[in-house]
């Protein structure tokens, strides 16, 4: 039987407040922009493409093997899967109370993340997926944000550089004319077979997989994955064809050798940063599928 960590009310409330303060660095500005109707081409993605709402991100969950003591802990009993701990009188997560879908989801996530971790990072895509999403298109995905090189210059880069995107959820947004230029045609059913740890979107998606298993996933791990997703998204868009200087992002000009080298270095750093998070998520999945 796994040993339990018993937290007194002042202890876990302090941890919960620290988590809330940490993520409000991002949720706070997003909510203010949303109230004012102000779009942000970089940060909005993290709250629209991913389904986890700001309030859910701010809500602290201890994860398994933690007992929360004190009167305030009873608030967690309103959430499914939390039960009264008979030995201590506190509240804890009970894996047996999680909906059955969690086991199915955990099985898929484990398969995907373990397969991804088994492969060497590929560092030659240079973020061309964002360029392929506007290739020979009359309409940019981010209206009101200019293309650094203009439409013709953007198209020329796509035609000159290799396009090798292995991530289905990026590839599916390619324009019709860009898809034949990609070296592969990743479909949804190819995801486990094709995802690799150098892919920015595969590393950004660790946040998605972490949220799929909340409250089983401790909020500390969710926040770590979100923090990585923010950094990855910022590189993703800095290397895109858009001019984002007005938002404070200097371009990573992948149309130049220096820009491609900078992108590959950042990919390497993100792959290293993502690896332990991927391992932690696999361990979480193992609680249900091992």
Secondary structure as the mmCIF struct_conf table of DSSP 4:
data_model
#
loop_
_struct_conf.conf_type_id
_struct_conf.id
_struct_conf.beg_label_comp_id
_struct_conf.beg_label_asym_id
_struct_conf.beg_label_seq_id
_struct_conf.end_label_comp_id
_struct_conf.end_label_asym_id
_struct_conf.end_label_seq_id
HELX_LH_PP_P HELX_LH_PP_P1 UNK A 2 UNK A 4
STRN STRN1 UNK A 5 UNK A 7
HELX_RH_AL_P HELX_RH_AL_P1 UNK A 9 UNK A 36
TURN_TY1_P TURN_TY1_P1 UNK A 37 UNK A 37
TURN_TY1_P TURN_TY1_P2 UNK A 41 UNK A 44
HELX_RH_AL_P HELX_RH_AL_P2 UNK A 45 UNK A 48
TURN_TY1_P TURN_TY1_P3 UNK A 49 UNK A 49
BEND BEND1 UNK A 50 UNK A 50
HELX_RH_AL_P HELX_RH_AL_P3 UNK A 54 UNK A 58
BEND BEND2 UNK A 59 UNK A 59
TURN_TY1_P TURN_TY1_P4 UNK A 64 UNK A 65
STRN STRN2 UNK A 66 UNK A 68
BEND BEND3 UNK A 70 UNK A 70
HELX_RH_3T_P HELX_RH_3T_P1 UNK A 71 UNK A 78
BEND BEND4 UNK A 79 UNK A 79
TURN_TY1_P TURN_TY1_P5 UNK A 80 UNK A 81
STRN STRN3 UNK A 82 UNK A 84
TURN_TY1_P TURN_TY1_P6 UNK A 86 UNK A 88
BEND BEND5 UNK A 89 UNK A 89
STRN STRN4 UNK A 91 UNK A 93
HELX_RH_3T_P HELX_RH_3T_P2 UNK A 95 UNK A 97
BEND BEND6 UNK A 98 UNK A 98
TURN_TY1_P TURN_TY1_P7 UNK A 100 UNK A 100
HELX_RH_AL_P HELX_RH_AL_P4 UNK A 101 UNK A 117
TURN_TY1_P TURN_TY1_P8 UNK A 118 UNK A 118
BEND BEND7 UNK A 119 UNK A 119
HELX_LH_PP_P HELX_LH_PP_P2 UNK A 120 UNK A 122
TURN_TY1_P TURN_TY1_P9 UNK A 126 UNK A 127
HELX_RH_AL_P HELX_RH_AL_P5 UNK A 128 UNK A 132
TURN_TY1_P TURN_TY1_P10 UNK A 133 UNK A 136
BEND BEND8 UNK A 138 UNK A 139
BEND BEND9 UNK A 141 UNK A 142
TURN_TY1_P TURN_TY1_P11 UNK A 143 UNK A 144
STRN STRN5 UNK A 147 UNK A 147
TURN_TY1_P TURN_TY1_P12 UNK A 148 UNK A 149
HELX_RH_AL_P HELX_RH_AL_P6 UNK A 150 UNK A 160
BEND BEND10 UNK A 161 UNK A 161
STRN STRN6 UNK A 163 UNK A 163
HELX_RH_AL_P HELX_RH_AL_P7 UNK A 168 UNK A 171
TURN_TY1_P TURN_TY1_P13 UNK A 172 UNK A 173
BEND BEND11 UNK A 174 UNK A 174
HELX_RH_AL_P HELX_RH_AL_P8 UNK A 176 UNK A 179
TURN_TY1_P TURN_TY1_P14 UNK A 180 UNK A 181
STRN STRN7 UNK A 182 UNK A 182
BEND BEND12 UNK A 183 UNK A 183
HELX_RH_3T_P HELX_RH_3T_P3 UNK A 188 UNK A 190
HELX_RH_AL_P HELX_RH_AL_P9 UNK A 191 UNK A 194
TURN_TY1_P TURN_TY1_P15 UNK A 197 UNK A 198
HELX_RH_AL_P HELX_RH_AL_P10 UNK A 200 UNK A 204
TURN_TY1_P TURN_TY1_P16 UNK A 205 UNK A 205
HELX_RH_AL_P HELX_RH_AL_P11 UNK A 206 UNK A 212
TURN_TY1_P TURN_TY1_P17 UNK A 213 UNK A 216
BEND BEND13 UNK A 217 UNK A 217
HELX_RH_AL_P HELX_RH_AL_P12 UNK A 219 UNK A 238
TURN_TY1_P TURN_TY1_P18 UNK A 239 UNK A 239
BEND BEND14 UNK A 240 UNK A 241
STRN STRN8 UNK A 242 UNK A 242
HELX_RH_3T_P HELX_RH_3T_P4 UNK A 245 UNK A 247
TURN_TY1_P TURN_TY1_P19 UNK A 248 UNK A 248
TURN_TY1_P TURN_TY1_P20 UNK A 254 UNK A 255
BEND BEND15 UNK A 256 UNK A 256
HELX_RH_AL_P HELX_RH_AL_P13 UNK A 257 UNK A 289
#
